[in-house]
Amino acid sequence: MTAKRPTFRVMKNGYDRFAVDDAVEKYAAQVDELEKRIALYQQQAAEDAARLDDMQKKYNAVLQNMQAKQAAADDIARLSLREANEIISTAQNNADEIIREALGTARLILMDLSRLYNSAGDVKTDMKKELSDLQAELDKFQLPKMPDLRWLDDAEKKMR
């Protein structure tokens, strides 16, 4: 804001006093105006600095809160992962134990079935032999001749 330099009329004992007074008054008004602007700008700068400081404090508080929440989330994730791994390990061990028990039970059942199969084979062989013996006995068995039942009919007629 460069102002053009005023020129004054030269008079008997110097410059035109009224023109100089007007210029001085004009410059004084400009100085007053500039000083008011400077004061206003300084006040705005102070307010802006206070707002910036307040925003910086809020930012730091939000940042700390976020960091605390992030740390808590990390802790929860780590604990969840550890607990999940423990659950998986326990489930794996339980499944292994169940499979071992099931295999043991299946082995016992198969052994019982094998014994039953062998026993059934022995019983079948014994039954075949006994049936064969029984068949032979039945073949040997002879029924006695049945007497003529006519004499019984005759005897009944006589008794009546």
DAWO-V525696 format. One record per helix or strand of 2 or more residues. SS is the DSSP state (H for helix, E for strand). FROM is the first residue (numbers start at 1). TO is the last residue. Records with the same first field share a line. If there is no record, write none. Layout:
# DAWO-V525696
SS=FROM-TO  FROM-TO
This chain:
# DAWO-V525696
E=10-11  14-15
H=17-140  150-159
